[in-house]
Amino acid sequence: MVCLLKIRGMLDQMSVIERKLADFILDNAHLLRDYSSQQLADAVGTSQSSVVKFCQKLGYKGYPDLKLAVSEAIITASTLQRDSNEPGNATNLQQLVEQLQFSLHNHLRGILEINEEKALHDAAALLQRADRVLVAGFGKSGIVAHDMQFRLLQLGKLTLAHSDPALSLQLAGTLGPQSAVLLISESGQNADLLKLARYAKQQQIPLLSLTSYKSNALSLTADVPLFALSGDENVRINPILVQMAQQHLCHILYLLLCQQQNSDHQLEENVKLLQVLKQA
């Protein structure tokens, strides 16, 4: 499943030949196990070397690794479909929960496949060094942004966030080169976030982005672009998966910061503060 989601996510940044290969694999994934790299090349009218380069662009060493990943995705999806269709004691609710859990597992697992470990450590280092952080995201991404603001505040990091784009831009005016900006957007094309990105670049403020796994204006602008998978075929589940994958990646950054700061004492003090507030 992760393999096919990666391919769907990269469609917009593929060449004509790569797009032909991707479309063929997505439309005929169940047949790929019987194709050699030369047969695949012949089927789409390209060379065997182009097939190998396509596999490497997706992060695989070669065609055998891609074929194995696609086969595993097909087997997993088929198993889930069979289980959901079998008569028995399972209720529609149980099937719904299992489908969500299965899809969520693949999206979360995919985070480490589409983000290099260095990028995650670089992002955590930028946040660690920053004297203050502005986190911005609007709509569904606003939920993720405010959750990340809360996590950073728990660590004692002065973190700014606001749901109003105009006020977010005003908050950006309080930042300097020692600060950091984290912008969260599924599409990576939100006009208000792009204004913030341009301001950050003009003021030489380190910029991190978190978008869907595809070429977009925001990720191209960022100093450290981070990605979450999108493109699940189920239109009901996909928005939920994207939001949860974004939050999961933010939580990874939070845990990296916890390790770097050895912040257990700070977190314990925050728990005590919350207990006092509950008693008030």
C-alpha positions as CSV (number, residue, x, y, z in Angstrom):
1,M,0.0,0.0,0.0
2,V,2.8,2.4,0.9
3,C,4.5,1.8,-2.5
4,L,1.3,2.6,-4.5
5,L,0.6,5.7,-2.3
6,K,4.2,6.9,-3.0
7,I,3.6,6.5,-6.8
8,R,0.3,8.4,-6.7
9,G,1.9,11.1,-4.6
10,M,4.8,11.6,-7.1
11,L,2.7,11.7,-10.3
12,D,2.8,15.5,-10.7
13,Q,6.6,15.6,-10.6
14,M,7.2,12.7,-13.1
15,S,8.4,13.0,-16.7
16,V,6.2,11.7,-19.5
17,I,8.0,8.4,-19.5
18,E,7.8,8.1,-15.8
19,R,4.1,8.9,-15.8
20,K,3.5,6.2,-18.3
21,L,5.3,3.7,-16.1
22,A,3.4,4.9,-13.0
23,D,0.0,4.8,-14.7
24,F,0.7,1.3,-16.0
25,I,1.7,0.0,-12.6
26,L,-1.3,1.6,-10.9
27,D,-3.7,0.2,-13.4
28,N,-2.1,-3.2,-13.6
29,A,-0.5,-3.7,-10.2
30,H,-1.8,-7.3,-9.9
31,L,0.0,-8.2,-13.1
32,L,3.4,-6.8,-12.3
33,R,4.7,-9.9,-10.6
34,D,4.7,-11.7,-13.9
35,Y,6.5,-8.9,-15.8
36,S,10.3,-8.7,-16.1
37,S,11.8,-5.2,-16.3
38,Q,12.1,-5.6,-20.1
39,Q,8.5,-6.7,-20.5
40,L,7.4,-3.6,-18.4
41,A,9.6,-1.4,-20.6
42,D,8.0,-2.9,-23.8
43,A,4.5,-2.5,-22.4
44,V,4.9,1.3,-22.1
45,G,7.3,1.8,-25.0
46,T,10.4,2.7,-23.1
47,S,13.8,1.3,-22.3
48,Q,14.9,-1.1,-19.5
49,S,17.2,1.5,-18.2
50,S,14.3,3.9,-17.8
51,V,12.5,1.3,-15.7
52,V,15.5,1.0,-13.4
53,K,15.8,4.8,-13.1
54,F,12.1,5.0,-12.3
55,C,12.5,2.4,-9.5
56,Q,15.4,4.4,-8.0
57,K,13.5,7.6,-8.1
58,L,10.9,5.9,-5.9
59,G,13.6,4.9,-3.5
60,Y,14.1,1.3,-4.5
61,K,17.5,-0.2,-5.5
62,G,16.0,-1.7,-8.6
63,Y,13.1,-3.3,-10.3
64,P,13.0,-6.5,-8.1
65,D,12.5,-4.4,-5.0
66,L,9.7,-2.4,-6.6
67,K,8.0,-5.5,-7.8
68,L,8.2,-7.0,-4.4
69,A,6.8,-3.9,-2.8
70,V,3.9,-3.8,-5.2
71,S,3.2,-7.5,-4.7
72,E,3.1,-7.0,-0.9
73,A,0.7,-4.0,-1.3
74,I,-1.6,-6.1,-3.5
75,I,-1.6,-9.1,-1.1
76,T,-2.3,-6.8,1.9
77,A,-5.1,-5.0,0.1
78,S,-6.6,-8.3,-1.1
79,T,-6.5,-9.8,2.4
80,L,-8.3,-6.8,3.8
81,Q,-10.9,-6.9,1.1
82,R,-11.5,-10.6,1.6
83,D,-11.8,-10.2,5.4
84,S,-14.4,-7.5,4.9
85,N,-16.5,-9.6,2.6
86,E,-16.5,-12.8,4.6
87,P,-19.8,-13.6,6.4
88,G,-19.5,-14.0,10.1
89,N,-19.9,-12.2,13.3
90,A,-18.0,-9.1,12.2
91,T,-20.3,-6.0,12.2
92,N,-20.1,-3.1,9.8
93,L,-18.6,-1.1,12.6
94,Q,-15.8,-3.6,13.1
95,Q,-15.0,-3.7,9.4
96,L,-14.9,0.1,9.3
97,V,-12.5,0.2,12.3
98,E,-10.3,-2.4,10.8
99,Q,-10.1,-0.6,7.4
100,L,-9.2,2.7,9.2
101,Q,-6.6,1.0,11.3
102,F,-5.1,-0.8,8.3
103,S,-4.9,2.4,6.2
104,L,-3.6,4.4,9.1
105,H,-0.8,1.9,9.7
106,N,0.3,2.2,6.1
107,H,0.3,6.0,6.2
108,L,2.3,6.2,9.4
109,R,4.8,3.6,8.3
110,G,5.2,5.5,5.1
111,I,6.5,8.6,7.0
112,L,10.0,7.1,7.3
113,E,10.0,5.9,3.7
114,I,9.3,9.3,2.2
115,N,11.3,11.4,4.7
116,E,15.0,10.9,5.0
117,E,16.2,10.5,8.6
118,K,18.5,13.5,8.1
119,A,15.6,15.7,7.2
120,L,13.8,14.8,10.4
121,H,16.9,15.4,12.5
122,D,17.6,18.7,10.7
123,A,14.0,19.8,11.4
124,A,14.3,19.0,15.1
125,A,17.6,20.8,15.2
126,L,16.1,24.0,13.7
127,L,13.3,23.9,16.3
128,Q,15.7,23.3,19.1
129,R,17.9,26.3,18.2
130,A,15.0,28.6,17.6
131,D,14.4,31.3,20.2
132,R,10.7,31.3,19.2
133,V,8.6,29.3,16.6
134,L,5.7,30.3,14.5
135,V,3.4,27.4,13.5
136,A,0.8,28.0,10.9
137,G,-1.8,25.9,9.2
138,F,-5.4,26.7,8.2
139,G,-8.5,24.6,7.8
140,K,-7.8,20.9,8.7
141,S,-4.1,21.7,9.0
142,G,-4.9,24.2,11.7
143,I,-5.8,21.4,14.0
144,V,-2.3,19.9,13.5
145,A,-0.7,23.4,13.9
146,H,-2.3,24.0,17.3
147,D,-1.5,20.6,18.5
148,M,2.2,21.2,17.6
149,Q,2.1,24.6,19.3
150,F,0.9,22.8,22.5
151,R,3.7,20.2,22.3
152,L,6.4,22.8,21.8
153,L,5.0,24.9,24.7
154,Q,5.2,21.8,26.9
155,L,9.0,21.8,26.2
156,G,9.3,25.5,27.2
157,K,9.6,26.7,23.6
158,L,7.9,30.0,23.0
159,T,5.5,29.1,20.2
160,L,3.1,31.3,18.3
161,A,0.1,30.3,16.3
162,H,-3.2,31.8,15.2
163,S,-6.1,30.6,13.0
164,D,-6.4,34.0,11.3
165,P,-4.0,34.4,8.3
166,A,-3.6,38.2,8.8
167,L,-2.7,37.8,12.5
168,S,-0.3,35.0,11.6
169,L,1.5,37.4,9.3
170,Q,1.6,40.0,12.1
171,L,3.1,37.3,14.5
172,A,5.7,36.6,11.8
173,G,6.8,40.2,12.2
174,T,8.0,39.4,15.7
175,L,10.4,36.8,14.5
176,G,14.1,37.1,13.6
177,P,16.8,35.0,12.0
178,Q,17.2,33.0,15.2
179,S,13.6,32.0,15.1
180,A,11.8,29.3,12.9
181,V,8.6,29.0,11.0
182,L,6.7,25.7,10.5
183,L,4.0,25.8,7.8
184,I,1.5,22.9,7.5
185,S,-0.6,22.4,4.4
186,E,-1.9,19.3,2.7
187,S,-1.8,20.9,-0.8
188,G,1.3,23.0,-0.3
189,Q,-0.5,25.7,-2.4
190,N,-2.4,27.7,0.2
191,A,-2.0,31.4,-0.7
192,D,-1.8,32.7,2.9
193,L,0.9,30.2,3.8
194,L,2.9,31.0,0.7
195,K,2.8,34.7,1.9
196,L,4.2,33.6,5.2
197,A,6.9,31.5,3.4
198,R,7.9,34.4,1.2
199,Y,8.2,36.7,4.3
200,A,10.3,34.1,6.1
201,K,12.7,33.8,3.2
202,Q,13.0,37.6,2.9
203,Q,13.8,37.9,6.6
204,Q,16.1,34.9,6.5
205,I,14.1,33.0,9.0
206,P,14.6,29.2,8.8
207,L,11.5,27.6,7.2
208,L,10.1,24.1,7.6
209,S,7.1,22.8,5.7
210,L,4.9,19.8,6.1
211,T,2.8,18.9,3.0
212,S,1.5,15.9,1.1
213,Y,4.1,13.9,-0.7
214,K,4.2,15.7,-4.1
215,S,5.9,18.7,-5.7
216,N,4.3,21.9,-4.5
217,A,5.2,25.6,-4.0
218,L,5.6,25.4,-0.2
219,S,7.9,22.4,-0.1
220,L,10.1,23.9,-2.9
221,T,10.4,27.1,-0.8
222,A,11.2,25.4,2.6
223,D,14.7,24.9,4.0
224,V,13.6,21.6,5.3
225,P,10.6,20.1,3.5
226,L,8.8,17.3,5.3
227,F,6.0,15.1,3.8
228,A,3.0,13.0,4.8
229,L,1.3,10.5,2.4
230,S,-1.9,11.3,0.7
231,G,-3.9,9.8,-2.2
232,D,-5.8,7.0,-0.5
233,E,-8.6,5.9,-2.9
234,N,-11.2,6.1,-0.2
235,V,-12.4,9.7,-0.3
236,R,-14.0,9.4,3.2
237,I,-10.9,8.1,4.9
238,N,-8.2,10.1,3.0
239,P,-8.7,13.5,4.8
240,I,-8.5,11.7,8.2
241,L,-5.4,9.8,7.2
242,V,-3.6,12.9,6.0
243,Q,-4.4,14.8,9.3
244,M,-3.3,11.9,11.5
245,A,-0.1,11.4,9.4
246,Q,0.8,15.1,9.8
247,Q,0.2,14.9,13.5
248,H,2.3,11.7,13.7
249,L,5.2,13.4,12.0
250,C,4.9,16.4,14.4
251,H,4.9,14.0,17.3
252,I,8.1,12.4,16.0
253,L,9.7,15.9,16.0
254,Y,8.4,16.4,19.5
255,L,10.0,13.2,20.7
256,L,13.3,14.0,19.1
257,L,13.2,17.4,20.9
258,C,12.5,15.6,24.2
259,Q,15.5,13.4,23.6
260,Q,17.8,16.4,22.8
261,Q,16.6,18.5,25.7
262,N,16.3,15.7,28.2
263,S,13.0,17.4,29.1
264,D,11.4,15.0,31.5
265,H,11.6,17.4,34.4
266,Q,9.9,20.1,32.3
267,L,7.1,17.7,31.4
268,E,6.7,16.7,35.0
269,E,6.3,20.4,36.0
270,N,3.7,20.9,33.3
271,V,1.7,18.0,34.7
272,K,1.8,19.6,38.1
273,L,0.7,22.9,36.6
274,L,-2.3,21.2,34.9
275,Q,-3.3,19.6,38.2
276,V,-3.2,23.0,39.9
277,L,-5.4,24.5,37.2
278,K,-7.9,21.6,37.5
279,Q,-8.2,22.3,41.2
280,A,-8.8,26.1,40.7
